[in-house]
Amino acid sequence: MIAGAALLPPLLILPASGADDVADRRLQDAFTDAAREFQVPRSVLMSVSYTQTRWDSHPGAPSVAGGFGPMHLVDAERVPARAPATGTRPPDNGRSRPQTGAAGSLTADPASPSARHAVQPADLQHAARLIQAPTERLRTDAVANVRGGAALLAATQRQLGKPLSANPADWWETVARYPGTRDVTSAAAYADDVFALIRKGAHRTTAEGQEVTLPATPGVQQHPRTPRLQGPQRSKEVECPAELACDWLGAPYVEIETEDSDTDYGNHDLGDRPRDQPIEYIVIHDTEAELPSMFQTVQTPTESSWHYSIRSSDGHVTQHVKTKDEAWHSGSQFVNARSIGIEHEGFLTQPGTWYTERMYQASAHLVRYLAKKYGIPLDRQHIFGHDNVPAPTADSIPDMHDDPGPFWDWRHYFDLLGAPLRATAGPDSDVVTILPDYGKNKPRFTGCTGSGALCRPHGSSAVRLYTEPNEHAQLIQDPGRRPEGDNSTEDVNDLGSRVSTGQTFAVADRNGDWTAIWYQGRKAWFKNPKENPTAVGASGRMVTPKDGLDEIPVYGRALPEEDAYPEDVEEPTDSPLPYSFLAGQRYVTQSGVGSSYTAKTFSETPNPVVWGQERYYEIQFGHRLAYVRAGDVDLVDSSATTAGPQGQPQEAPAGAAQGQPQAAPPGAAQGQPQEAPAGAAQEQPQEALPGVPQGAAAGVPQGEPLGGPLAEPQDDPRGETQEEPQDEPEEEAQDEDQEDPLG
């Protein structure tokens, strides 16, 4: 973690204002009262607040944009100072990030077309004048803050010449102006998100312990979108959904002369994905630096690269590397070759300041678009954090990164993706999905403001693991992360003894309120009381060592067999991870994986991919993913019934609910990889590989399928039959001289 983090505001999450029902509903009542006082539809007021802050108050603590309270009223005088990045963390290419201050600005160029559409954000000083209250009260008192936000909405509605209507649909233009976004694309997307939430409804316990409910109003009319709402023409390099404000700041691809006169290159690799390799993963990062310095990093040939950056203050997206090319972002060449990397501006120890709702929502829009474009499953074995990336070799484990950390809200993120995490089987299933209540799950962490310093309590996606069903027992030890045998700790950056929301594991044992799972080769216990569960039943498939094998190796990458490599390609060293996968243990798999390797050199064309006939399964082995050879394991179905509409068990239908893999074809029960039957996952046929070269460089005979029986089918990754996915057609760009359609 970079040392500059210590200079920024610490995690400021205050305890709940009270324990009784009246205190717990104070914020709900504030929305009702303010809506009545200022004649703003309550659904509009509450949905704007949720889209800004998810109703969290963080009394007295501003966001990175200087926003206060549940309405995120911005006080320009209180915008937190941008600290220079005075330290470094090693990036994933083994080089250091530059020790520089901010390079660039978070403000738009006044001459740019986007800047012409800028309006003032919800101004705290103006709100204070409207309700005749001291500004400090709006910074610290949630009720006053809500009144100020309601007054601003009503004032904007009047300014636009519109009535204070009881119909929420009449407030679309006012809502679009509320965040003060810089262009009409972002403004329209923001308003659409607000009204989508009005139609859907929401319920949440806030960080301060307030129970807040927005009833669903599905009949609210959707606002008509017109071509000119798409804003100014974006760069042709940008690959983004039409509703997002995106721009381009390219990463270099150049040769570098080193100090010893050798040649190197940076800072990414050319590719032809998905033609030469499938795109199977999206990796979620946080920057651990402020975005201006990251922009300088990504433009430096000797540094790391990633595909997209997302700004904390407003969710603005900047693309750096084309998705067909491989960015150097994950710490694993194997994962880089099959993934898209997205950096989110922020520090994992300060989620209340940096992990804004605007950033979550922009990220979800982008990931949904990319997942649809490339056929990536929306589950936690395909959409995962940098902290879940498997270490490629045993000696690389201690250097793997740990962002976005325990405070990233995976449950909320998957709700935004439209793929909610929930029970897919009854509570007695032999498979469980980790799913704590984020707001109520507040494990103890240290190290947020300094080594050993206790972090303030905060909602978390993390669940801690013990060696025995007892909170006083020793934490599970990670022999890869701590090869000298040191114990795991409660440090916020120590992944050795915890699991995360959405990860799915095989049950090893149960004891009262405790559940044990198989985790890195051993039984690991976590508290899972029925009245407040931290995991729910799941259906799925598992792998277990074949009969007669006492132990099988676990890998951090799926490499081809030895004879797959042509003579001019040096075979990488096979490096099993230092964990034990013993007979009788089980681990959940959601996909089969083909083996591949690319020897990287600077070239004007993509380097050839070596494909093997060796097949693997991707498994949830610990906090990080891992791979096992298909020939070493048998496939096992979970013995669960599925969860019914009211949580009552019912028989699992063919194809397993919630996107779980379908039953294996005949012969797969003994772990022999089979071709997926027609109409398997995603209802797409399993394609062979017509047109695959027969030489050793290809490594796969013609007709060899890439995926295992659980794999999402891929079209030909190299042949002539697969066309590169095309971006969805965007609406006609807005003429720069047209009148602002938002008024």
KOLSE-843658 format. One record per residue (C-alpha): x, y, z. Coordinates in steps of 0.5 Angstrom, whole numbers, plus 500, padded with zeros to 3 digits. Layout:
residues N
XYZ ...
//
This chain:
residues 743
500500500 503507498 505511504 501517501 495513504 496515511 496523509 488522507 482522512 482516516 476512516 470516519 464511520 460513526 456508531 449508530 445514533 441510537 438503538 431504539 426503533 425511533 432513533 433507527 427510523 430518524 432518517 426515514 422520517 427526515 425524508 418524509 418530512 422534507 419531501 412534504 415541506 418542500 413539495 418534492 416527491 419523496 421517492 425522488 428525494 430518497 432515490 437521489 440520496 441513495 444514488 449519491 450516498 446509499 443514504 450514508 451520512 458520515 457526519 462531518 466527514 466529506 467525500 473525496 469530492 467534498 460532499 457531506 451527508 446523505 444528500 452529498 451536499 458539496 462544500 467547495 471550501 471543505 474538499 479534502 486536500 489531494 496528498 502527493 503519492 510520497 510512497 510506492 507499492 510495487 506494481 504487477 510487472 515488478 517495477 515501482 510506480 513513480 513517486 510523483 504528485 498529481 499529474 493532471 486535474 480533476 476539473 474539465 477543460 473549460 474549452 471542451 464541449 463537455 464543460 459547456 454543459 456543466 452545472 453547479 453540484 448540490 451546493 451546501 452553502 446554497 442549501 444552508 441559505 435556502 433553509 436558513 441554517 448554519 452550514 456546519 449543521 448541514 455537514 453534521 446533522 443528517 436531518 438538516 442535510 436532507 432538508 437542504 437537499 430537498 430545498 435545492 431540488 425544489 429550487 431547481 425545479 422552479 428555476 426550470 419553470 416546472 411545477 412542484 408536481 407530485 408526479 416523479 416523472 416530471 422531475 427528470 431534468 431537475 434530477 439530472 442537474 443535481 450532481 453537477 455532472 460535466 456532460 449531458 451523457 453522465 447527467 442523463 445516465 445519472 437521472 436514469 439510474 435514479 428513476 430506475 431505483 424509484 421503479 425498483 425500490 430499495 431497503 438498507 441499513 446505513 453505516 450509522 444503523 438507520 433502517 431506510 426503505 424506498 417503496 417500489 413505484 414500478 409505474 413511474 414513466 421512463 424518460 424518453 431519450 433522444 440522440 442529442 442526449 448522448 453528448 459530444 463525440 467521443 474518441 473512436 478508441 473508446 469501448 464503453 456503453 453509450 450511457 457512460 461518459 468515457 474518454 481515452 488516454 492511451 498507454 504506450 507500446 514501445 521498445 525500451 533500452 535498458 541500462 545494460 544496453 539490452 532491449 525491453 518494452 512496455 507497457 502492455 502486449 498486443 493481442 487479437 482477443 477474443 480471436 486468439 484467446 478468450 476474454 474470460 475474466 474482469 478484474 476489479 482493482 483499486 488504485 491505492 493512489 490518486 487518479 492524476 498520478 495513476 494517469 502518469 503511471 499508465 503513460 510511462 513505458 516502464 510501468 504497469 497498465 490496465 484497461 480502464 480507470 474510474 474516477 471516484 468523485 463522479 464515476 468518469 471512465 477513462 480507457 487506456 488499452 484496447 480490450 483486444 490487447 493485454 494490459 499488465 495489471 493482475 500480477 499473472 501473465 496467464 490472467 492478463 491474457 484472459 482478462 480486462 483490468 479496471 482500476 477504481 480510484 481509492 484507498 481500501 482503508 478509506 471506503 467511506 471517502 473513496 468508494 462512492 456510489 457514483 463510482 460503483 454505478 459507473 463500474 457496474 454499467 461498464 462491467 455489464 457492457 463488457 460481460 455481454 460483449 464477451 460472454 463473461 459469466 456474472 459470478 465471482 469466479 469470473 468477476 473478481 478482485 485483484 486480491 482473488 487473482 491466483 499467484 502464478 508461481 509459489 514464490 510470487 504469492 507474498 507479492 500478490 496485491 490485496 485490493 480492493 480489500 475487505 470493504 468493497 461491497 461485492 453484494 451491492 456490486 452484483 446487485 448493480 450488475 443485475 446478478 444478485 448474490 443469493 441462496 440457490 439451495 437450502 441451508 443444509 446444502 454441502 456447498 455454501 456461498 459467503 453472503 454476510 449482511 454488509 452493513 451489519 458485518 463489521 469484523 475487527 481490522 487493524 492497520 487502516 491508519 498505521 501498523 497495528 492501529 485499530 480501524 474504525 468499525 465498518 461494513 465489510 464483505 470479509 468473513 474471518 476463518 479459524 482453526 476451530 469453531 471458536 472465536 478465540 481459536 487461532 486464525 487459519 495460517 496461509 503457508 504460501 503468504 507466510 512461508 516461515 509459518 508466521 500466524 495470520 493477523 487481523 491486518 486489513 491487508 492480510 488475506 490469509 484467514 478470510 473469505 469474501 462475499 460471493 465466493 462459494 466453497 464446499 462444506 467440510 463440517 458443521 458445529 452449532 453456529 459454526 460452519 467449516 469449509 475446505 480452504 487451501 487444503 484444510 478445514 477452516 471454520 467461520 461463525 454462521 448463526 441461523 439468525 444472522 447467517 454469513 453464508 447461504 446454501 448453494 448448488 453447484 459442482 465440485 472437484 475431488 481427487 480421483 480414487 487412488 490419489 492421496 494428494 494432487 497439485 494445485 496451480 496458479 495458471 493452466 499451462 500446456 503439457 510439455 510436448 505442446 511447445 514448439 522448438 522456438 518457444 521455451 517452456 515456462 517452469 511448472 510451479 505448483 502452489 505450496 498447498 495440499 489438495 488431499 483425498 476426500 477434500 472438495 472445492 467448487 468449480 464453475 468452469 473448465 479452462 483450456 491450457 495456454 501460454 504465450 512467450 512475450 516479446 516486442 512485436 508489431 503483431 500479437 505473439 502466437 499462443 501455444 495451446 495444449 490438450 491439457 485441461 484444467 478446472 478453475 476452483 475457489 481454493 482459498 481467498 484466491 482462485 486456483 487451477 487443477 488438472 482435469 485428469 486428476 479429479 472427479 466431478 461431484 454434484 452438490 447434494 442440495 435442493 434449491 431454495 424456493 420462493 420463500 426460502 423453502 427447499 424444493 427439487 433442483 431443476 435441470 440446469 441448476 438455478 442462478 446460473 449454476 453449471 448443468 449436470 455433466 453429460 454421461 461419462 463426466 461423473 468420473 471427471 473425464 472432460 467431455 464436450 459440452 452438449 448442444 445448448 449447455 451454458 448460455 444456450 450456446 453450442 460448443 464450437 470446435 476450432 475450425 481453421 486451427 493451424 496444425 503446427 506445434 505453435 497451435 498446440 491443439 489438434 483441429 476440432 479440440 474444444 477449449 472449455 471443459 464440461 463446465 466452461 462457458 462455450 467459446 467460439 473459435 478463439 483463433 479461426 476465421 469463423 469468429 467475428 470480433 464482438 461489435 460495440 452496440 451502435 451509439 446514438 447520433 452524437 450531439 451537435 456542439 452548437 445545439 442547445 443543451 437538451 437538459 435546459 
//
